[in-house]
Amino acid sequence: MQRLQAFKFQLRPNGHQEKMARRFAGSSRFVYNRALALQKARHESGEKKLGYAGLCKELSAWKQDSQTQWLTHAPSQSLQQALKDLERAYANFFEGRAAPPAFKKRGWHDAFRFPQGVKLDQANARICLPKLGWIRYRKSREVLGTVKNVTVLASGGKWFVSIQTECEVETPRHPATSMVGVDLGVANLATLSTGEIIAPVNALAKRQRQLARAQRDLSRKRKFSRNWIKARARIRKIHTRVGNTRCDYLHKLTTTLSKNHAAVVIEDLQVRNMTRSASGTVDQPGQNVRAKSGLNRSILDQGWGELRRQLAYKQAWRGGIVETVEPRNTSRTCSACGHVAKENRPSQSRFECVVCGHTAHADVNAARNILAAGHAATACGGDVSPYRHLGVGMAAPAK
């Protein structure tokens, strides 16, 4: 099987290389934004959206224009990759996987990509990039496979290189044979059907006061002044640390789950719907807006989407599977008799069935329901109740 894998390292550019990298990132951002503005203008005028080939023709015209002739100093393949990114963003939007493409801001996710023309010298921990030359990087592991593309990106005031490779590996066979259900939450990040409870890292909550203080400091500065730029950089570093803390915690959790279980069953949570604002409109204002805002922040701080993404590729690499099930009524269903009722959960952490009297931790009970639904979905396609052997009529798998 073909395995795609990315290796990320911190770059160590000199002053000139760092200056050129900022220029290349700015050129890629400009091309992306201008192409997006062109597509929106064509849509408003009733014209058909341009494809990638049409945008490349427009890019050639922009390079010949006297006002944007400076685009010729940037690598042409990096500018073309920006157009491909826009095309992919539109495809994701039309397929319902993402929001409409938005304009990129300077200083946020600055990056550019090279699909070819890259040389890698692992012995001396350096990489040669078009128009940048040889740049040393902090080598933490060997790069395996054939290099397919290289992305240079800025994060937290530092430059990084992400090397995507492709290699041929044998079809793996997972060493474990167990199947586990995982209930995701806010009070507890993950609760396993085995009874194990994993506490959340709450990366953002731990730095909330520090972040608020830095944001107040930024509000007192004159916009675009030197001190304003420094204050904004401090805020970005805090966000970078929050992201790194959360990602590291999720990597450790997903690696443990993937190593110990051949199949992991999780809920198909619609995070975007769960974190919608409750502010409402001017005519019909929402209720409990402040509480809902705090809940949304806590949900996003858990990183459920990233956890699911990591689990998916780690299980694929080890020969395991990730099964997703409908989340409806998992917390209200008794894992012993299958009875569904709101009264089964008298508190956040306590579950007590009003029919059979079964008691358990509410999240553990939900995880066992998720596991039962996963068994039903694996065996019968999910169109039967996991509690059919108890004679309980349910339309969906343990939901």
C-alpha positions as CSV (number, residue, x, y, z in Angstrom):
1,M,0.0,0.0,0.0
2,Q,1.0,3.6,-0.6
3,R,1.6,5.7,2.5
4,L,1.6,9.5,2.5
5,Q,3.5,11.0,5.4
6,A,4.6,14.5,6.4
7,F,7.8,15.3,8.3
8,K,7.9,18.8,9.9
9,F,11.1,20.5,10.9
10,Q,12.1,24.0,12.1
11,L,14.1,25.9,9.5
12,R,17.3,27.9,10.3
13,P,17.4,30.5,7.5
14,N,19.7,33.5,7.4
15,G,18.5,37.1,7.2
16,H,18.3,37.2,3.5
17,Q,16.5,33.8,3.2
18,E,14.0,34.8,5.8
19,K,13.3,38.1,4.0
20,M,12.8,36.2,0.7
21,A,10.5,33.6,2.4
22,R,8.3,36.5,3.6
23,R,8.1,37.8,0.1
24,F,7.2,34.5,-1.4
25,A,4.5,33.9,1.2
26,G,3.1,37.4,0.5
27,S,3.1,36.8,-3.3
28,S,1.3,33.5,-2.8
29,R,-1.3,35.2,-0.6
30,F,-1.7,38.0,-3.1
31,V,-2.4,35.6,-6.0
32,Y,-4.8,33.6,-3.9
33,N,-6.8,36.7,-2.8
34,R,-6.8,38.2,-6.3
35,A,-8.0,35.0,-7.8
36,L,-10.7,34.7,-5.2
37,A,-11.8,38.3,-5.9
38,L,-12.0,37.5,-9.6
39,Q,-14.1,34.4,-9.0
40,K,-16.5,36.3,-6.8
41,A,-16.8,39.1,-9.4
42,R,-17.6,36.6,-12.1
43,H,-20.2,35.0,-9.9
44,E,-21.9,38.3,-9.2
45,S,-22.0,39.1,-12.9
46,G,-23.5,35.7,-13.8
47,E,-20.4,34.4,-15.5
48,K,-19.0,30.8,-15.1
49,K,-16.3,30.2,-12.5
50,L,-12.9,29.8,-14.0
51,G,-11.0,26.5,-13.7
52,Y,-7.4,26.1,-12.7
53,A,-6.2,26.5,-16.4
54,G,-8.1,29.7,-16.7
55,L,-6.7,31.1,-13.5
56,C,-3.2,30.2,-14.7
57,K,-3.8,32.3,-17.8
58,E,-4.9,35.2,-15.6
59,L,-1.7,34.7,-13.5
60,S,0.4,35.1,-16.7
61,A,-1.4,38.4,-17.4
62,W,-0.8,39.6,-13.9
63,K,2.9,39.0,-14.3
64,Q,3.0,41.1,-17.4
65,D,1.1,43.9,-15.8
66,S,3.4,46.8,-14.8
67,Q,1.6,47.1,-11.4
68,T,2.0,43.4,-10.5
69,Q,5.2,42.6,-12.4
70,W,6.9,42.0,-9.0
71,L,5.2,38.6,-9.0
72,T,7.9,37.4,-11.4
73,H,10.4,37.4,-8.6
74,A,8.5,34.6,-6.8
75,P,8.7,31.0,-7.8
76,S,6.1,30.4,-10.5
77,Q,5.2,26.9,-9.1
78,S,4.5,28.3,-5.7
79,L,2.0,30.8,-7.2
80,Q,0.4,28.0,-9.2
81,Q,0.0,26.0,-6.0
82,A,-1.9,29.0,-4.5
83,L,-4.4,28.7,-7.4
84,K,-4.6,25.0,-6.7
85,D,-5.3,25.7,-3.1
86,L,-8.2,28.0,-4.1
87,E,-9.6,25.3,-6.5
88,R,-9.5,22.8,-3.7
89,A,-11.2,25.2,-1.3
90,Y,-14.0,25.7,-3.8
91,A,-14.3,21.9,-4.2
92,N,-14.6,21.4,-0.5
93,F,-17.2,24.1,-0.3
94,F,-19.3,22.6,-3.1
95,E,-19.2,19.2,-1.6
96,G,-20.3,20.5,1.8
97,R,-17.1,19.8,3.7
98,A,-16.1,23.4,4.4
99,A,-17.2,27.0,4.5
100,P,-16.8,29.2,1.4
101,P,-13.2,30.3,0.6
102,A,-12.2,33.5,2.5
103,F,-9.5,36.0,1.8
104,K,-6.2,35.4,3.6
105,K,-4.8,37.9,6.0
106,R,-1.2,38.9,6.2
107,G,0.7,37.2,9.1
108,W,-1.8,34.4,9.5
109,H,-0.8,31.0,8.1
110,D,1.8,32.5,5.8
111,A,3.0,29.6,3.6
112,F,4.1,28.6,0.1
113,R,4.6,25.2,-1.5
114,F,7.1,23.6,-3.9
115,P,5.9,20.5,-5.8
116,Q,9.3,19.9,-7.4
117,G,12.8,21.2,-7.7
118,V,13.7,20.4,-4.1
119,K,16.9,18.7,-2.9
120,L,17.2,17.1,0.5
121,D,20.6,16.5,2.2
122,Q,19.8,14.5,5.4
123,A,23.4,13.8,6.3
124,N,24.0,17.5,6.8
125,A,20.4,18.4,7.8
126,R,19.8,20.9,5.1
127,I,17.3,21.4,2.2
128,C,17.7,23.2,-1.1
129,L,14.6,25.2,-2.1
130,P,14.1,27.1,-5.5
131,K,15.3,30.7,-5.3
132,L,16.2,30.3,-1.6
133,G,19.2,27.9,-1.8
134,W,20.4,25.6,0.9
135,I,18.8,26.1,4.3
136,R,19.6,24.2,7.4
137,Y,16.9,22.6,9.6
138,R,16.7,21.1,13.0
139,K,16.7,17.4,12.3
140,S,14.7,15.3,14.7
141,R,14.2,12.1,12.7
142,E,15.0,10.6,9.3
143,V,12.7,11.4,6.3
144,L,11.4,8.2,4.8
145,G,10.1,7.7,1.3
146,T,10.2,9.8,-1.9
147,V,9.6,13.6,-1.5
148,K,6.4,14.6,-3.3
149,N,6.2,18.3,-2.2
150,V,7.6,20.7,0.3
151,T,5.7,23.4,2.2
152,V,7.4,26.3,3.9
153,L,5.3,28.0,6.6
154,A,5.6,30.6,9.4
155,S,4.2,29.9,12.8
156,G,4.9,31.7,16.1
157,G,7.7,33.9,14.7
158,K,9.6,30.8,13.3
159,W,9.8,29.2,9.9
160,F,9.1,25.5,9.4
161,V,9.3,23.1,6.5
162,S,6.8,20.3,6.0
163,I,8.1,17.5,3.7
164,Q,5.4,15.2,2.3
165,T,6.7,11.8,1.2
166,E,5.3,8.7,-0.4
167,C,6.5,5.2,0.2
168,E,5.5,1.7,-0.5
169,V,4.8,-0.4,2.6
170,E,3.3,-3.8,3.2
171,T,-0.4,-4.0,4.0
172,P,-0.3,-4.0,7.8
173,R,-2.1,-6.3,10.2
174,H,-3.1,-4.8,13.5
175,P,-1.4,-6.6,16.4
176,A,-4.5,-6.1,18.7
177,T,-7.9,-7.7,18.3
178,S,-10.0,-5.6,20.7
179,M,-12.7,-3.0,19.9
180,V,-13.4,0.0,22.0
181,G,-16.1,2.7,22.2
182,V,-15.0,6.3,22.9
183,D,-17.4,9.0,24.2
184,L,-16.1,12.5,23.6
185,G,-17.0,15.3,26.0
186,V,-16.0,18.6,27.6
187,A,-15.8,17.6,31.3
188,N,-13.9,14.5,30.2
189,L,-12.1,14.6,26.9
190,A,-12.6,10.9,26.2
191,T,-14.3,8.1,28.1
192,L,-13.6,4.5,27.0
193,S,-16.1,1.6,27.1
194,T,-13.5,-0.2,29.3
195,G,-14.2,2.4,32.0
196,E,-11.1,4.5,31.6
197,I,-11.6,8.2,31.7
198,I,-9.1,10.7,30.0
199,A,-9.1,14.2,31.4
200,P,-9.0,17.1,29.0
201,V,-5.9,19.2,28.5
202,N,-7.8,22.5,28.3
203,A,-4.9,24.2,26.5
204,L,-6.8,27.5,25.8
205,A,-8.4,27.7,29.2
206,K,-5.0,27.5,30.9
207,R,-3.8,30.5,29.0
208,Q,-7.0,32.4,28.9
209,R,-5.9,35.1,31.4
210,Q,-2.5,35.4,29.7
211,L,-4.2,35.8,26.3
212,A,-6.8,38.3,27.6
213,R,-4.0,40.4,29.2
214,A,-2.1,40.4,25.9
215,Q,-5.2,41.3,23.9
216,R,-5.9,44.3,26.3
217,D,-2.3,45.4,25.8
218,L,-2.8,45.3,22.0
219,S,-6.0,47.4,22.2
220,R,-4.0,50.2,23.9
221,K,-1.5,50.5,21.1
222,R,-1.7,52.7,18.0
223,K,-2.6,50.5,15.1
224,F,0.4,49.4,12.9
225,S,2.9,51.1,15.2
226,R,6.0,49.2,16.2
227,N,4.6,48.4,19.7
228,W,1.4,47.3,18.1
229,I,3.3,44.8,15.9
230,K,5.2,43.5,18.9
231,A,2.0,43.1,20.9
232,R,0.3,41.2,18.1
233,A,3.3,38.9,17.8
234,R,3.0,38.0,21.5
235,I,-0.7,37.1,20.9
236,R,0.3,34.8,18.0
237,K,2.9,33.1,20.1
238,I,0.3,32.4,22.8
239,H,-2.0,30.9,20.2
240,T,0.9,28.8,18.8
241,R,1.7,27.4,22.2
242,V,-2.0,26.6,22.8
243,G,-2.2,24.7,19.5
244,N,1.1,22.9,20.1
245,T,-0.1,21.8,23.6
246,R,-3.4,20.5,22.3
247,C,-1.9,18.7,19.3
248,D,0.8,17.0,21.4
249,Y,-1.8,15.8,24.0
250,L,-4.1,14.5,21.2
251,H,-1.1,12.7,19.5
252,K,-0.3,10.9,22.7
253,L,-3.9,9.9,23.2
254,T,-4.6,8.7,19.7
255,T,-1.3,6.8,19.5
256,T,-2.3,4.9,22.7
257,L,-5.7,4.1,21.3
258,S,-4.4,3.0,17.9
259,K,-1.8,0.7,19.4
260,N,-4.1,-1.0,21.9
261,H,-7.3,-1.4,19.8
262,A,-7.9,-2.8,16.3
263,A,-11.2,-0.9,16.0
264,V,-12.2,2.4,17.6
265,V,-15.8,3.5,17.6
266,I,-16.6,7.2,18.0
267,E,-19.6,9.5,17.6
268,D,-20.1,11.3,14.3
269,L,-20.3,14.7,16.0
270,Q,-21.2,17.8,14.0
271,V,-18.9,20.3,15.7
272,R,-19.9,23.2,13.5
273,N,-23.6,22.8,14.4
274,M,-22.8,22.3,18.1
275,T,-20.8,25.5,18.2
276,R,-23.1,27.9,16.4
277,S,-23.7,31.2,18.1
278,A,-26.8,31.8,20.2
279,S,-26.8,35.5,19.8
280,G,-29.8,35.4,17.4
281,T,-30.9,38.6,15.6
282,V,-31.8,42.1,16.5
283,D,-35.5,41.3,16.4
284,Q,-35.2,37.9,18.1
285,P,-32.1,38.0,20.4
286,G,-30.9,34.7,21.8
287,Q,-30.9,33.6,25.4
288,N,-28.0,32.6,27.6
289,V,-25.6,34.0,25.0
290,R,-22.7,34.3,27.4
291,A,-23.1,30.7,28.7
292,K,-23.3,29.3,25.1
293,S,-20.2,31.3,24.1
294,G,-18.3,29.7,27.0
295,L,-19.6,26.2,26.0
296,N,-18.6,26.8,22.4
297,R,-15.1,27.8,23.5
298,S,-14.8,24.7,25.7
299,I,-15.9,22.4,22.8
300,L,-13.4,23.9,20.4
301,D,-10.7,23.7,23.0
302,Q,-11.0,19.9,23.0
303,G,-10.0,19.4,19.4
304,W,-12.5,16.7,18.5
305,G,-12.0,17.1,14.8
306,E,-8.2,16.8,15.1
307,L,-8.6,13.7,17.4
308,R,-10.8,12.0,14.7
309,R,-8.3,12.9,11.9
310,Q,-5.3,11.6,13.8
311,L,-7.1,8.4,14.7
312,A,-8.2,7.8,11.1
313,Y,-4.7,7.8,9.6
314,K,-3.0,6.1,12.5
315,Q,-5.5,3.2,12.4
316,A,-5.0,3.0,8.6
317,W,-1.2,2.8,9.0
318,R,-1.6,0.0,11.6
319,G,-4.3,-2.0,9.8
320,G,-7.1,-1.0,12.1
321,I,-10.4,0.8,11.5
322,V,-12.3,3.8,12.9
323,E,-16.1,3.4,12.9
324,T,-18.4,6.4,13.3
325,V,-22.0,6.1,14.7
326,E,-25.0,8.3,15.1
327,P,-24.7,10.2,18.4
328,R,-28.4,10.5,19.1
329,N,-29.5,9.3,22.5
330,T,-26.2,7.6,23.4
331,S,-26.2,9.4,26.8
332,R,-29.9,8.6,27.5
333,T,-29.9,4.9,26.6
334,C,-29.3,2.2,29.2
335,S,-26.4,0.0,28.2
336,A,-27.9,-2.9,30.1
337,C,-31.6,-3.0,28.9
338,G,-31.7,-0.5,26.1
339,H,-34.4,1.8,27.6
340,V,-34.2,5.4,26.3
341,A,-35.4,8.2,28.6
342,K,-34.3,11.6,29.6
343,E,-34.8,10.7,33.3
344,N,-32.1,8.0,33.0
345,R,-29.5,10.7,33.5
346,P,-30.3,12.7,36.7
347,S,-27.0,14.5,36.6
348,Q,-24.0,15.2,34.4
349,S,-21.9,12.3,35.7
350,R,-24.5,9.8,37.0
351,F,-26.6,7.4,35.0
352,E,-29.5,5.4,36.6
353,C,-32.0,3.5,34.5
354,V,-35.6,4.1,35.6
355,V,-36.6,0.6,34.3
356,C,-33.9,-1.9,35.3
357,G,-32.1,0.2,37.9
358,H,-28.7,-0.1,36.2
359,T,-26.2,2.5,37.5
360,A,-22.9,3.7,36.1
361,H,-20.9,6.7,35.3
362,A,-22.8,8.5,32.6
363,D,-19.9,8.8,30.2
364,V,-18.9,5.1,30.6
365,N,-22.5,4.1,29.9
366,A,-22.5,6.3,26.7
367,A,-19.2,4.7,25.6
368,R,-20.7,1.3,26.0
369,N,-23.7,2.3,23.9
370,I,-21.3,3.6,21.3
371,L,-19.4,0.3,21.3
372,A,-22.7,-1.6,20.9
373,A,-23.6,0.6,18.0
374,G,-20.2,0.0,16.4
375,H,-20.7,-3.8,16.7
376,A,-24.1,-3.5,15.0
377,A,-22.8,-1.2,12.3
378,T,-19.8,-3.5,11.6
379,A,-21.9,-6.7,11.5
380,C,-25.2,-5.6,9.9
381,G,-24.4,-2.2,8.4
382,G,-26.0,-0.2,11.2
383,D,-29.6,-0.7,10.2
384,V,-30.5,-2.8,13.2
385,S,-30.6,-2.1,16.9
386,P,-27.7,-3.3,19.0
387,Y,-30.3,-4.2,21.7
388,R,-32.4,-6.4,19.4
389,H,-31.4,-9.5,21.5
390,L,-33.2,-7.8,24.5
391,G,-36.4,-7.3,22.6
392,V,-36.2,-3.5,22.7
393,G,-37.5,-1.8,19.6
394,M,-35.1,0.9,18.4
395,A,-34.9,2.3,14.9
396,A,-31.2,3.4,15.0
397,P,-28.1,1.7,16.3
398,A,-28.0,2.5,20.1
399,K,-28.8,6.2,19.4
